[in-house]
Amino acid sequence: MKSLIPVSKAKTAYGLLSEIATLALAEPKRMRMAVFLDTRAAVHWGDHAPACGTVGCIAGWTCVLTGNNRGVWPVMERAMDVLGLSYKEGAALFLIPRLCNEEKQGTAVHARHVVAHIRRFQKRYATQLKAKKV
């Protein structure tokens, strides 16, 4: 049986963030900025969970798509390592109170807000993200 959880084909950190944006727009239920990573979403959100049963924020999806969602490292630190970000850069990408506190998490509106944030980050750090292999 084929897994419903996608696997990244990205070669760079920039491409990986583009995949996360695409994933969020394709199935908004997967994107919840208030949750680093939950692989048992159906238990917690029932019908509001995606078919793959996994929800997460940008950091969580960075880890899931690259197979780095196991181990003892906290999700944000793993994602920063994968993307080649400093703590300040990681905080700018992952810790956005406006998005983390948004009431309509898991909706198309929330997904569009997250994608707009990803696109702004990609624009600001394009050279760095395109140089970082994943």
Secondary structure, DSSP 8 states (H G I E B T S, - for coil): ---SS-----SBHHHHHHHHHHHHHH-GGGB-TT-SEETTHHHHHGGGS-TTS-EE-HHHHHHHHTT---SSS-HHHHHHHHHT--HHHHHHHH--HHHHT-TTTTSHHHHHHHHHHHHHHHHHTHHHHHH-B-
